[in-house]
Amino acid sequence: MLVAGFAAALGLAQAHAAGIPAIPDGVQWGESSRALVEALGSRASVLQRPIDFGDSYVNVVLRNAVIGGVGLTAFFQMDKATGGLKRVQFERQRHGVNPPAYRAVIAALETAYGRPNAACLIPAEAASGYQAATELVWLRDSLTIRAIFRDTTIEAFEGCLWWWISPPCGLTGQMLIRFAPQGEDRPACPMPGAA
């Protein structure tokens, strides 16, 4: 309730059931792609080919969603088993990923949800694909929010053919903000009180 007031003060629409900024009222966890398109209206884009996200797929996106004054694309991840909405992942276009954009999004999330429950640094090592990252995690009501800023510059040239002709081999950054019901997304950060 206090969270809703903060989000409204930021000018962020909230999904009624999900509590997600920048998403119109009426979007609910577990609903079908068709219901999403109806709730989002003409702002929704239906993809000709779904994007695979492992345990989910995306066939509906919302372009130009704004959090903290930063333009993002919302990917509605649908559960492969049920076909219902499982998570909403916001991403910034790769050329616009930078620390100021990340800080603006984090400031908006902290205004709406308070301080994160956990924060961690993920080192650039084999287990992380040699990609360093910062992750912040909020647990609010029945919602898990993860904000990830990943450095995807590939320093070790493994897998990069002809790197000396067209360096750098990798992208330079990725910014993800994920909203999910608790239990539907696993933070990389150790959570306080977890065994």
ZIZIUR-V328469 format. One record per residue. N is the residue number from 0. PHI is phi in radians with two decimals (NA if undefined). Layout:
N_PHI ; N_PHI
This chain:
0_NA ; 1_-1.16 ; 2_-1.05 ; 3_-1.07 ; 4_-1.13 ; 5_-1.07 ; 6_-1.12 ; 7_-1.11 ; 8_-1.11 ; 9_-1.40 ; 10_1.39 ; 11_-1.73 ; 12_-1.24 ; 13_-2.04 ; 14_-1.29 ; 15_-0.90 ; 16_-1.40 ; 17_-1.64 ; 18_1.20 ; 19_-1.87 ; 20_-1.16 ; 21_1.27 ; 22_-2.03 ; 23_-1.07 ; 24_-0.96 ; 25_1.78 ; 26_-1.34 ; 27_-2.32 ; 28_-1.05 ; 29_1.50 ; 30_-1.37 ; 31_-1.37 ; 32_-1.05 ; 33_-1.05 ; 34_-1.13 ; 35_-1.07 ; 36_-1.07 ; 37_-1.11 ; 38_-1.22 ; 39_-1.45 ; 40_1.16 ; 41_-1.22 ; 42_-1.28 ; 43_-1.33 ; 44_-2.06 ; 45_-1.71 ; 46_-1.40 ; 47_-1.16 ; 48_-2.14 ; 49_-1.10 ; 50_-1.68 ; 51_-1.50 ; 52_-2.10 ; 53_1.44 ; 54_-1.48 ; 55_-2.55 ; 56_-2.42 ; 57_-2.16 ; 58_-2.21 ; 59_-2.29 ; 60_-2.27 ; 61_-2.14 ; 62_-1.50 ; 63_1.05 ; 64_-1.36 ; 65_-2.09 ; 66_-2.26 ; 67_1.10 ; 68_1.38 ; 69_-1.86 ; 70_-1.33 ; 71_-2.35 ; 72_-1.93 ; 73_-1.66 ; 74_-1.84 ; 75_-1.57 ; 76_-1.47 ; 77_-1.74 ; 78_-1.09 ; 79_-1.14 ; 80_-1.35 ; 81_-1.84 ; 82_1.35 ; 83_-1.71 ; 84_-1.08 ; 85_-1.85 ; 86_-2.62 ; 87_-2.15 ; 88_-2.03 ; 89_-1.70 ; 90_-2.35 ; 91_-1.69 ; 92_-1.00 ; 93_-0.94 ; 94_-1.24 ; 95_-1.82 ; 96_-1.43 ; 97_-2.76 ; 98_-0.98 ; 99_-1.07 ; 100_-1.12 ; 101_-1.08 ; 102_-1.08 ; 103_-1.14 ; 104_-1.14 ; 105_-1.09 ; 106_-1.06 ; 107_-1.15 ; 108_-1.14 ; 109_-1.17 ; 110_-1.15 ; 111_-1.37 ; 112_-2.10 ; 113_1.46 ; 114_-1.22 ; 115_-1.17 ; 116_-1.33 ; 117_-2.62 ; 118_-2.52 ; 119_-2.67 ; 120_-1.86 ; 121_-1.88 ; 122_-1.25 ; 123_-1.40 ; 124_-2.50 ; 125_-0.95 ; 126_-1.09 ; 127_-1.82 ; 128_1.15 ; 129_1.03 ; 130_-2.09 ; 131_-1.29 ; 132_-2.64 ; 133_-2.07 ; 134_-2.29 ; 135_-2.07 ; 136_-2.29 ; 137_-2.00 ; 138_-2.05 ; 139_-2.31 ; 140_0.85 ; 141_-1.93 ; 142_-2.03 ; 143_-1.93 ; 144_-2.13 ; 145_-2.15 ; 146_-2.03 ; 147_-2.16 ; 148_-2.07 ; 149_-2.03 ; 150_-1.56 ; 151_-1.76 ; 152_-1.14 ; 153_-1.63 ; 154_-1.47 ; 155_-1.53 ; 156_-1.42 ; 157_-1.03 ; 158_1.43 ; 159_-1.86 ; 160_-1.33 ; 161_1.04 ; 162_-1.06 ; 163_-1.29 ; 164_-1.56 ; 165_-2.37 ; 166_-1.27 ; 167_-1.40 ; 168_-1.32 ; 169_-1.75 ; 170_-1.42 ; 171_-1.80 ; 172_-2.92 ; 173_-2.51 ; 174_-2.22 ; 175_-2.20 ; 176_-2.25 ; 177_-1.97 ; 178_-2.06 ; 179_-2.70 ; 180_-1.09 ; 181_-0.98 ; 182_1.70 ; 183_-1.73 ; 184_-2.56 ; 185_-1.92 ; 186_-1.12 ; 187_-1.33 ; 188_-1.24 ; 189_-1.15 ; 190_-1.60 ; 191_-1.02 ; 192_1.42 ; 193_-1.40 ; 194_-1.48
